Amino acid sequence: MTPSFGRCAALTAAAALALGGCSVVGGDPEPTAGGTVTLVTHDSFALSDGLLDQFTAETGWEVELVAPGDGGALVNQLILTQDSPLGDAVFGIDTTFASRAVDAGVLAPYTSPAAVDGFETLGGYLTAVDQGDVCLNVDLEWFADADLPVPEGFEDLLEPGYADLTVVTSPVSSSPGLAFLLATVAHFEDGWQDYWRGLLGNGAKVADGWSDAYYVDFSGSEGAGPRPIVLSYSSSPAAEVGEDGIARTANVAATCFRQVEYAGVIAGAENPDGAEALVDFLLSEEVQADIPGSMYMYPVTDVALPEEWAQHAPLTEDPLTLDPATIAEKRGSWQEEWMALLEER
C-alpha cells in the first residue's frame, strides 16, 4: 500500500525485519511448545522493536518474515507459490489486489473476531489492519511565492496556469500510481481517459516510483525539485512540519483515494493456528498505536494519532473508492489503456 509516508521514508531500515510484539487480541492463549509462524508481507512492513517479542512470549511462536517485494509483488508471489506456500499468514494485501488474492484461492477463510466493522472482509478471507489515502500533495510555500491558488481538485491541473507543475507515478510500476489511476476512474468514470490526455498534454511528468517523484521532482521536500504538485500520501504533510510547527505541504483532499491493507491466513499454511493468532495480534492496541510511526499508515481501530498527524495529516473525510471486485476485473485493462495514452503523448 502500501504504504504507504510513503512508506519509503520511515521504513528504510525495513524496519529491521525482526521487530517485536504485543498482546494478542481476544485473550492470552496458552504458550505452545515452540515453533514458528511465518508472515509473508511487503518490503515496507515495520513495527517497533519489542512488539513481536511479546507475541512470542505469549504464544510460544517466533515470527519469521518473508518479504518478496511491494504489495503487487506480494500477491503475485502468493499465487505463483500456491502449491508450496511461502508462509502461514500474510499482511499487506491492499485494496487494489484484495479480490485477486481471494479469487486465486491463496487464502484460507479467516476474519479476526476483533475485525473492525465497516471494512470489507471479502467473504470472510481478510481482516483490515491499516488504512491510508493516496493524494496529490502541494508545496504551500511555492504557491504563496508564485501568487497562484493552490489546486482544489483534478480539474485545476488542466488549466494553463498549472502547466508543467505536476509529477505523478506510473500505475504500472507504482502502487500509489495505480491508486491515482483508480482515483481518476472513480471521479471521472468513463471520462478518465480524456482527463489523462489533458493532464499529460499540460505537462504532467510520470515518474517510475514514489521516491523519485517525491525526493527529486517535488519542490516541497528535501529534493527541492521544480514541481510543486506531487502524488504522495495523506500522511506526507506530517513529515514536512518545520521547527516552527508549520507544515510546508498539504493534501488536495478531493483527489484522495482510500487504500486499506489486509491480513489473512494463507491456504495450506503449516501453522494455521499461529497464523490466526498473528492476524489477531495486528489488531492489538499496541500494534495499532505503533502503525503511524512505523509504517506511516493510519490504524483501523480507535487509537490516538500522533499530534502532527491529527493536526496536519488527518484521513480524508470523503475519499474516493472503488469496489475491490471491479478493480480486480478491470485493473489490467485500465493499465493497458493508460499505457496507450502515454504512448500517444
Secondary structure, 3 states (H helix, E strand, C coil): CCCCCCCCCCCCCHHHCCCCCCCCCCCCCCCCCCCEEEEEECCCCCCCCCHHHHHHHHHCCEEEEECCCCHHHHHHHHHHCCCCCCCCEEEEEECCCHHHHHHCCCEECCCCCCCCCCCCCCCCCCEEEEEEEEEEEEEHHHHHHHCCCCCCCHHHHHCHHHCCCEEEECCCCCHHHHHHHHHHHHHHHHHHHHHHHHHHHCCCEEECCHHHHHHHHECCCCCCCCECEEEEECCHHHHHECCCCCECEEECHHHCEEEEEEEEEECCCCCHHHHHHHHHHCCCHHHHHHHHHHHCCEECCCCCCCHHHHHHCCCCCCCECCCHHHHHHHHHHHHHHHHHHHHHC
